[in-house]
Amino acid sequence: MSSSLNENPLRVLVVGCGNMGASHAFAYQLLDEFEICGIVSTGKSKDVLNEKLGGGYSLFSDYETALKETKPDAVCISTYPDTHEEFAILALQSGAHVFIEKPLAATVEGAKNVVAAAKEAGKQVVVGYILRHHPSWERFVAEAQNLGKPLVMRMNLNQQSHGYMWGVHRNLMKSLSPIVDCGVHYIDVMCQMTRSKPLRVNAIGARLTEDIPAGNYNYGQLQIWFEDGSVGWYEAGWGPMISETAFFVKDVIGPKGSVSIVAKDAGATGKSASVEAHTKTESIRVHHAALNEKDEFVQEDSWINLEDEPDHQELCNREQRFFLKAILENTDLTDHLQDAVTSLQIAFACDESVRTGRTVDLE
């Protein structure tokens, strides 16, 4: 277990032991200011995680029982999205702060309910928008903001999943589509880049497998129009049939040029379903559009290679340091939570567009 240098480390209950839950648990074990007081999952994943952590932790199959018995200071929720609203509100009502994986809830109303519960309880809720803690992605957003307006934003994350990850994706699609579950990350990035009001969305989708419920779809593509004239495009597909030819596109164009994330290794064959590849940037290419009197480029493209390129585990460590700081300093997270609700609202509007075949105006 974690050996703490603090007299009173924050006791955290880890709920959900998949990829993200396990990574957050390792972060809590690493950080002296936290102490894991229990691990919760309905299956055997809690036993596997407990063993990887060195053993000795209290294990629970029932969340409410775990809450009552451990009385945690904080709860980390990394379960499937259809449990997020209920689990978060129960934690807040028990007096615990909450770290919750995106999306905040499985509905917009549910997300608003969590925000209201946090305010009523006077507790902190941090949503796992991992890209906000990545220095290269922060730089990507900053460079995009230097391109002038309007912006054209092109992004995707197609995952050729099989084995364990196809099982994870099938379970996710019982409640959410890929453009909602993954899309909230990139919609959030687009909103950061433009800082403009999103006006309307249009989206298409396709059901490419009988392995998911009727009426659901495992491929989707969305388009967003912003008030400043900017437009954004995002594509996401999950499953063994998905192409890896262009799974990693992160590209922004403006009047003054363009900026692109170039992930040569992350874009290699067989990497699209890797969690590690989803955040890896490697290089940022900045193209300058200025021309001379002969209409030739004045400046060659520049490359940004940041030395601080954290791996997936380090990003989770940084998320938990942010969570810790928010608790200890009582950080005002109003904008953080509003951004989480807004990105989810846009994603669900896109889902509505897929299902109705119509453009959806945003409020």
DOTORBA-512304 format. One record per residue: residue in three letters; x, y, z of N, C-alpha, C, O in turn. Coordinates in steps of 0.2 Angstrom, whole numbers, plus 5000, padded with zeros to 4 digits. Layout:
DOTORBA-512304
ALAXYZXYZXYZXYZ;...
//
This chain:
DOTORBA-512304
MET500449945000500050005000500450065000501050065001;SER500150124999500450184999500750205006500350205011;SER501350225006501650255012501650325012501950355008;SER501250355017501050425016501550465021501650445027;LEU501750525018502150575022501650615026501950655030;ASN501050615024500550665027500250625033500150565033;GLU500050665038499750635044499050615042498750565045;ASN498650655038498050635036497950635028497650685026;PRO498150585025498050575018497250575016496950545020;LEU497050595010496350585008496250515007496550485002;ARG495750495010495550425009495050415003494550445002;VAL495250384997494950374991494650304990495050264990;LEU494050304988493750244985493750234978493550284974;VAL494050184975494150174968493550134966493550074968;VAL493150164961492550124958492650114951492650164947;GLY492750054949492850034942493550024941494050064943;CYS493749964938494449944938494749924931495149884930;GLY494349954926494649944919495249984918495650004922;ASN495350004912495950044910496050104914496550114917;MET495550144914495650214917495650204925495950234928;GLY495150164927495150154935495750124937496050144943;ALA496050084934496750054936497250104936497650114941;SER497250144931497750204930497750254936498250274938;HIS497050264937496950314943497150284949497450324954;ALA497050224950497250184956498050184957498250204963;PHE498350174952499150184952499350254954499850264958;ALA498950304952499150374953499050384961499450414964;TYR498450354963498350364971498850334975499050364980;GLN499050274973499650244976500250274976500650274981;LEU500450314971501050344970501050414974501550434977;LEU500450444974500450514978500350504985499850474987;ASP500750534989500750524996500150554999499950535005;GLU499850604996499250634999498650594998498150615001;PHE498650544995498050504994498150434997498750414998;GLU497650404999497650335002497050295000496550315001;ILE497150244996496550204994496250165000496650125003;CYS495650175001495250145006494850085004494550045008;GLY494750074997494350024995494350024987494450074984;ILE494249964984494149954977493549914976493349864979;VAL493149944971492449924969492449904962492649934957;SER492149844961491949824954491449764955491449724960;THR491049754950490549694950490849624948490649574950;GLY491449634945491749564943492449554946492549584951;LYS492849524942493449504945494049554944494549544947;SER493849604941494349654939494649694946495249714946;LYS494249694951494549724957495049674960495549704963;ASP495049614959495549564962496149574958496749564961;VAL496049574951496649584947497049654949497649654949;LEU496649704950496949774951497249764958497849794959;ASN496949734963497249734970497849694970498349714973;GLU497949644966498549604965499149654962499649644964;LYS498949684957499449734953499649784958500249804957;LEU499249804962499449864967499849834973500049874977;GLY499849764973500249744979499849704984500149674989;GLY499149714983498749674988498549714994498949764996;GLY498149684998497949715005497449765005497249785011;TYR497149784999496549835000495849795001495749734999;SER495449835004494749815005494349814998494349854994;LEU494049754996493749744990492949734991492749704996;PHE492649764986491849774987491549754980491849774975;SER491049724980490649714974490049764973489749774968;ASP489849784979489249834979489549904981489849914986;TYR489349954977489550024978489350054984489650084988;GLU488650044986488350084991488650054998488750085003;THR488749984998489049955004489749985005489949995011;ALA490149995000490850015000490850085003491250105007;LEU490350125000490250195003490150205010490450235014;LYS489750155013489550155020490050135024490150155030;GLU490450085022490950055026491550085026491950085031;THR491750115020492450155020492450225022492950255024;LYS491850255021491750325023492350365020492650405023;PRO492350365013492950405010492950475010492350505010;ASP493450505009493550585008493450595001493150654999;ALA493550554996493450554989493350494986493450444988;VAL492950494980492750434976493050444969492850504966;CYS493350394966493550404959493050354955493050294957;ILE492650384951492150344947492450334940492450374936;SER492550264938492850254931492450194929492650154925;THR491750194930491350144928491050164921491150214918;TYR490550114919490250134912489750194914489450204919;PRO489650234908489350304909488650304912488450344915;ASP488250244911487550244913487550244921486950244924;THR488050234924488050234932488350294934488250314940;HIS488650344930488950404933488550444937488750464942;GLU487950464934487550514938487350484945487450524950;GLU487150424945486950394952487550384957487450404962;PHE488050364954488650354959488950414961489150424967;ALA488950464957489250534959488850564964489050594969;ILE488150564963487750594968487750564974487750594980;LEU487750494974487850454981488450474984488450484991;ALA488950484981489650504984489650574987489850584993;LEU489350614983489250684985488850694992488950724996;GLN488250654992487850654997488150625003487950635009;SER488650585002488950545008489550595011489850575016;GLY489650655007490150695010490850695006491350715009;ALA490850655001491450644997491550694991491050704988;HIS492150704990492350744983492350684978492350624980;VAL492250704972492250654966492650674960492650734958;PHE493050624958493350624952492950574948492950514949;ILE492750594942492350554938492650554930492750614928;GLU492650494927492850494920492350524916491750524918;LYS492550554910492050574905491650514902491950464902;PRO491050534900490650594901490450594908490350544912;LEU490250654910489950674917489350624918489250604924;ALA488950614914488350574914488150544908488450564903;ALA487650504908487450474901486850514898486650504893;THR486650574901486150624898486450694900486750694905;VAL486150744897486350804899486050824905486350854909;GLU485350804906485050814912485350784918485450814924;GLY485650724917486050694922486650734924486850734930;ALA487050754919487650794920487450864925487850874929;LYS486850894923486650954927486450934934486650974938;ASN486250874935486050854941486650844946486650854952;VAL487150814943487850804946488150874948488350884954;VAL488050924944488350984945487951014951488251044955;ALA487351014951486851034956487051004963487051034968;ALA487150944963487250904969487950924972488050924978;ALA488450934967489050964970489051024973489351034979;LYS488651074970488551134973488151134980488351164985;GLU487651094980487251084986487751054992487651074998;ALA488151004990488550974995489151014997489550995002;GLY489351064993489951104994490551064993491051074996;LYS490551014988491150964987491350974980491051004975;GLN491950954978492250964972492150904967492150844970;VAL491950924961491950874956492350884950492350944947;VAL492850844949493350854943493150794938493150734939;VAL493050814932492950774926493550754922493950794921;GLY493650694920494250664917494350684910494350644906;TYR494450754909494650774902495450774902495750824903;ILE495650714900496350704901496850744896497350764898;LEU496550764891496950804886497050874889497550914887;ARG496650904894496850964897497450964901497651014903;HIS497750904902498250904907498950884903499450864906;HIS498850884896499450864892499750924889499350964885;PRO500350934890500651004888500651004880500651064878;SER500750954877500750964869500050984867499951024862;TRP499550954870498850974868498651044870498351074867;GLU498951064876498851134878499151184873498951234871;ARG499751164870500151194865499751194859499751244855;PHE499451144857499051134851498451184851498351214846;VAL498151184857497551234857497851304857497551344853;ALA498451324860498651394860498951414853498751464851;GLU499251364849499451374842498851384838498851434833;ALA498351354839497651354835497351424836497151454831;GLN497451454842497151514843497551574840497351634840;ASN498151564837498551614834498451614826498751654823;LEU497951574824497851564817497351614814497251614808;GLY497051654818496551694816495851664816495851604818;LYS495351694813494651664813494351674806494551724803;PRO493951634804493751574807494251514807494751514803;LEU494051464811494551404811494151344808493551344808;VAL494551304805494251234802494651184806495251174806;MET494251144810494551094815494351024812493751004812;ARG494850984811494750914808495150864813495750874814;MET494650824816494950774821494550714820493950704819;ASN494950654822494650594823494950544827495550564829;LEU494650494829494950434833494550374831494150354835;ASN494750344826494450274824494850224828495550224827;GLN494550174830494850124834494750054831494150024832;GLN495250014829495149944826495149904832495649874833;SER494649894836494649864842494449784841494049764837;HIS494849744845494649674845494849644852495149684856;GLY494649584854494849554860494549594866493949614866;TYR494949604871494649644877494349714875493849724878;MET494649754871494449814869493749814866493349864866;TRP493649764861493049764858492449744863491949764862;GLY492649704868492149694874492049754877491449774879;VAL492549794879492449864882491949904878491549934880;HIS492149914871491749954867491049934866490549974866;ARG490949864866490249844865489849864871489249884871;ASN490149854877489749874883489649954884489149974886;LEU490149994881490050064881489450084876489050124878;MET489350044871488850064866488150044868487650054865;LYS488050004874487449994877487150054879486450064880;SER487550104881487250174883487450234879487050284879;LEU488050234876488250284872488650264865488850214865;SER488550314860488950304854489650324854489850364859;PRO490050304850490750324850490850404849491250434852;ILE490350434845490450514845490250544851490350604852;VAL489850514856489750544862490250524867490550574870;ASP490450464868490950444873491650474871491950504876;CYS491850464865492550494864492450574861492950614863;GLY491950584858491850654855491850704860492050764858;VAL491650694867491650754871492350774872492450834873;HIS492850734872493550764872493750814867493950864868;TYR493550794861493750834855493350894854493550944851;ILE492650884856492250944856492450994861492451054860;ASP492650974867492951014872493551054869493651114870;VAL494051014865494651044862494351104857494651154857;MET493851084853493651134848493351194852493451254850;CYS493051184857492751244861493251284864493251344864;GLN493851254866494351294869494751334864494951384865;MET494751304858495151334852494751394850495051454848;THR494051394849493651444847493451494852493451554851;ARG493351474858492951504863492451554860492351604862;SER492051514856491451544853490851504854490951444855;LYS490251524854489651494855489551444849489451464843;PRO489451374851489151334846488451344844488051344848;LEU488351344837487651364835487251304833486651294835;ARG487551254829487151194827487551144825488151154824;VAL487351084825487751024823487350984818486750984817;ASN487750944814487450894810487950824810488550834811;ALA487650774810488050714811487750654807487150654805;ILE488150604805487950544802488250484806488750494809;GLY487950424805488150364808487950304805487550304800;ALA488350244806488150184803488250124808488750124812;ARG487850074808487850014812488249964808487949934803;LEU488849944809489249904805489349834808489649794805;THR488949814813488949754816488349734820487949774822;GLU488149674820487549644823487749634831487249614835;ASP488349644833488549634840488349694845488449684851;ILE488049744842487749794846487049804846486749784841;PRO486649834851485949834850485649874844485949914842;ALA485149844842484749874836484649954838484449964843;GLY484749994833484650064834485250104836485250164836;ASN485750064838486450094840486850094834486750054829;TYR487450134834487950134829488650134831488750164837;ASN489050104828489750104830490250144826490850144827;TYR489950184821490350234817489950294817489350294816;GLY490250354818489950414818490350474816490950474817;GLN490050524813490450584811490050644812489450644810;LEU490350694815489950754817490250814814490850824812;GLN489850864813490050934811489750984816489150984817;ILE490151034818489851094822490051154819490551174816;TRP489551204819489551274817489651314823489251304828;PHE490051364823490151404829489951484826489951494820;GLU489751524831489551584830490051634826489851674823;ASP490751614828491251664824491451634817491851664814;GLY491051584815491151564808491551504808491651474802;SER491851484813492251424814491851354813491251354814;VAL492151304810491751244809492251184811492851194811;GLY491951134814492351074817492051014814491451004813;TRP492450964813492350894811492650844815493250854817;TYR492250794817492550744821492250674819491650674817;GLU492650624819492450554817492650504822493250504824;ALA492250454823492450404828492150334826491550334825;GLY492550284826492250214824492550164829493150174830;TRP492150114831492450064835492249994832491749984830;GLY492749954833492649884831493149854826493649884824;PRO493149784825493649744822493649764814494049744811;MET493149794812493049814805493349884803493449894797;ILE493549924808493749994807494449994804494849954806;SER494450034799495150044795495550084800495350134803;GLU496250074799496750104803497150154798497650184800;THR496950164792497250204787497350274789497850304788;ALA496850304792496850374794496550384801496050414802;PHE496750344806496350344812496550404817496150424821;PHE497150434815497350494819497450554815497950564812;VAL496950594815496950664812496750714817496250714820;LYS497250764818497150814823497450874819498050884819;ASP497050914816497250964811496851024812496151024812;VAL497151084812496751154812496951194807497551204807;ILE496551234804496651274798496351344800495751344802;GLY496751394799496451464800496751514794497151484790;PRO496551574794496751614789497551624789497851634783;LYS497851624794498651634795499051564794499651574794;GLY498651514793499051444792498651384795498051384796;SER499051344797498751284800499251254806499851264806;VAL498951214810499351174815499151104815498551094816;SER499551054816499350984815499750944820500350954821;ILE499450894824499850854828500050794823499650764819;VAL500650774823500950724818501250674823501750674826;ALA500850614823500950564828501250504823500850454822;LYS501850504821502050444817502050374820501850334816;ASP502250374826502350304829501650284831501450234830;ALA501250334834500550324836500150304831499650264832;GLY500250324825499850314819500050244815499750234810;ALA500450204818500750144815500150094815499750094820;THR500250044811499749984811499649954817500149934821;GLY499049934819498949904826498949944832498849914837;LYS498950014831499050054837498350094839498250124844;SER497850084834497250124835496850114841496550154844;ALA496850054844496450034850496850044856496650034862;SER497550064855497950074861497750144865497750194862;VAL497650134871497550194875498150244875498050304875;GLU498750214875499350254875499350294869499550354869;ALA499150274863499150304857498650364856498750414852;HIS498150364860497650414860497850484862497550534860;THR498350484866498550554869499250564866499450624867;LYS499550524863500250534861500250584855499950574850;THR500750634856500750684850501450684846501350684840;GLU501950674849502650664846502850734843503350754845;SER502450764839502650824836502050874834501550844832;ILE502150934834501650984832501951024826502551054826;ARG501651014820501851054814501451114813500851114813;VAL501851174813501451234812501651264805502251274803;HIS501151274801501151304794501051374794500451394796;HIS501451414790501351484790501051504783501451484778;ALA500551534782500151554776500451614772500251624767;ALA500851654776501051714773501451704766501851664766;LEU501251744761501651744754502051804753501851864755;ASN502551804749502851864746502551884740502051864738;GLU502951934737502651964730502551914725502251924720;LYS502951854725502851804720502451744722502351694719;ASP502051764727501551714730501951644733501651594733;GLU502551654735502851594738502851604745502851664748;PHE502951554749502951554756503551594759504051584757;VAL503351644764503851684767504251644772504851654773;GLN503951594775504251554781504151484780503551464778;GLU504651444781504551374781504151344787504051384792;ASP503851284786503451264792503951254798504551234797;SER503651264804504051254810503851194814503251174813;TRP504251154817504051094821504151114828504651144830;ILE503751094832503751094840503751024843503350984842;ASN504351014846504450944849504550964857505050984859;LEU504050954860504050964868504450914871504250854870;GLU504850934876505250874879504750844884504850784886;ASP504350884887503850854892503250814888502750844887;GLU503350754887502850714883502650654888502950604887;PRO502250664892502050614897501650554894501350564889;ASP501750494897501450444895500750444898500550484902;HIS500350384896499650384899499650384906499150424909;GLN500050344910500050344917500250414920499850434925;GLU500750444917500850514920500350564919500250604923;LEU499950554913499350604912498850594918498550634920;CYS498750524920498250514925498550534932498150564936;ASN499250534933499550564939499350634939499250664944;ARG499450674933499350744933498550764935498450814938;GLU498150714932497450734933497250724941496950764944;GLN497650674944497450664951497850724955497550744961;ARG498350754953498650804956498250864956498150904960;PHE497850874950497450934949496850924954496550974957;PHE496550864954496050844959496250864966495850894970;LEU496850844968497050854975497150934976496850954981;LYS497350964971497451044972496751074972496651114976;ALA496251044969495551074969495251064976494951104978;ILE495451004979495150994985495451034991495151064995;LEU496151034991496551074996496451144995496451185001;GLU496351174989496351244988495651274987495551334986;ASN495151224987494451244986494351284979494051334979;THR494751254974494751294968493951304965493551254966;ASP493851354962493251364959493151324952493551344947;LEU492751274952492751234946492151244942491851204938;THR491851304943491151324939491251314932490851284929;ASP491851344929491951344922492151274920491951254914;HIS492551234924492651164922492051124921492051084916;LEU491551134926490951084926490551114920490151074917;GLN490451174919490051204913490351184907489951164902;ASP490951184906491251154900491151084899491051054893;ALA491151044904490950974904490250964902490050914898;VAL489751004904489050994902488951024895488650984891;THR489351074893489251104886489451054881489151034876;SER490051024882490350974877489850914877489750884871;LEU489550894882489050834882488450854879488150814875;GLN488250914880487650934877487750934869487250924865;ILE488250964867488450964860488450894857488250874851;ALA488750844861488850774858488150744858488050704853;PHE487750754863487050724862486650754857486250724854;ALA486750814855486450844849486650814843486250804838;CYS487250794843487550764837487250694836487050664831;ASP487150654842486850594842486150594840485850554836;GLU485750654842485050664840485050674832484650654829;SER485550704829485550724822485650654818485350644813;VAL486050604821486150544818485550504817485350474812;ARG485150504823484550464824483950494820483550464818;THR483950564819483350594815483550614808483150624804;GLY484250614807484450634800484350714799484350734793;ARG484350754804484150824803484750864807485050834812;THR484850924805485250974808484950994815484351004815;VAL485350994820485051014827485351084829485951094829;ASP484851124830485051194833485251184840484851154844;LEU485751214843485951214850485551274853485551334850;GLU485451274860485151324863485651384865485451434868;
//
